[in-house]
Structure formats: C-alpha cells, structure tokens
C-alpha cells in the first residue's frame, strides 16, 4: 500500500512543505533489489547511513519479521551510535547518541493509534536522523523530503515460520527471526534527495 505523503496535511503546524509542488512530489528509486541475508541487510543500513544527516526521515514498512530492526541496526552502526539498536516496541521511541553529535531516533509505531499519538512523542525531526517503523500514513506534514524503505519478505521461502504477533511481547528484536532473502525498495521523495546516489559498497 502506498504511503501518504509526509509533506501534505500539517501536523501541529510543523510542516516544512515548500511552495514548489514539483519539488515535494519528486520521487525516485534509490535502491531496489534482493537482500540475501541479515549481514546484507545490516550492510545496506550502513550504506544508507553514509548519506544521512540531521533532519533526515526514514519510514520503514514491512511485515513482522521482515528485517526493519536489522536494517536500523546497520544504520546505527554506520552512524556510530552508542547503545544497542533493538526494537523499541514498548518504549515506542529510543534515542541513540552518536559520535557525530547527530542522534538516531528509532521509533516503533506499531502500537500507536494514529498520527496524533506519534506527534505526542515530540520527536526532534530537525536535529536527528529519525527512523519510524510502521510509520506509513502517520507522518503527514513532518517533512518535505524523506526515504520510504519497503522490505518484502517472500512467502514460504526457505521453510520460514511466520512470526507470531506475540513475538512483540519481549524486548528482543522481533525482526531477527529467519535469515532468508528479502526484497528491499528505497524510494527517495523530495528535493533533499535530488542527485543523491547510494554508495555501492
């Protein structure tokens, strides 16, 4: 399902939308392809991290067990954050300071009831790199540029066992369940990403 554009309806007046609709609507693929295992997913996260700076927003979409937290762990490694990156299921948002001074804010919106509850977290979008798992449709008005990261987990591949909803009942990353290929599509939206390319290694 496509995401609603984070650059449209305002959220508590924080919209950074420009008057240039063409800039806001600019969309292009930054990466699309298979990711063969956990190591490759973390490597993709590290490559993405090399592009990131304060104010960047990533919206991660995929079923339970797809690898969203694994990708975020790679982002954290690439940003040289302190502390273990794990799914913030019950704390909802966890801030990881980094060596550069730009923190990684990792949000799990799975249990949130809507955009207003996400807004109540009062996240520092301007001064941080913000990664929101399960954020599709909840970020209208937050940014005029962002990255959509969609992780598809093949059905029945490698004899995988579906991840139960109650896998969220502990603090262990629910994403780290089966090491099987995924397909990842990273779509860049907005003027921030014009001309930016993903490093090949």
Steps between C-alpha positions, in 0.01 A plus 500: 500500500648841407583747774321827540740782431661637819505839334127565476265554795668678788568333834474763775638763264836330449473462125811594307324481164630734234280689254658305217269202461729344240781484755277340760368243254843402368541126545767259383640160585819515702529122529293201392611143515551182700671498838619147556542477878535682833858609431396648166208684665732655758744588220222679313427694819865604528501616137185706557652649815779655293237721333321613814513825693293684759143549380480181296194278539468134404167316499538121521223269380487123502329211677606368838834329462588685179823650629411860588693493827791320333523780244481759778780323685714545188403867491610531861835337426554732205412805709726375785227519762540395861285223642342195344242566231201279578130528425355769733166321513389608848697821547374603153805717429864465595769763441855384430771769532770482235865594467406774252258662744200421279288241683307215345137499616348155449120484520271197499152628412341152496295561815411862430138583428568774247698804396404697811660241728818509292499878518464481880843336514640846412784362289790721396463471123725797428800401711498121460489220250154353562407144404134403540397136472130454415480871420303487175225762504601648836748767394304750295648849528823396670740532205518603138768236436523146631596142414242223472659161569277205412620152597319206344536161659425218256221268603613144563863565413752276668241324713451812709258494789273807524579736785221503757355829617600407855864513391462863604458390860869525583778748433686277255484641146201326340658559159794267560328167440591337170806556283341483157504731196291817503424753231566859604387815320626839616307787344623856544244782519560872482777746419741381771573186296542657156819366347585283804609144421551203728863387541560162337697364795 
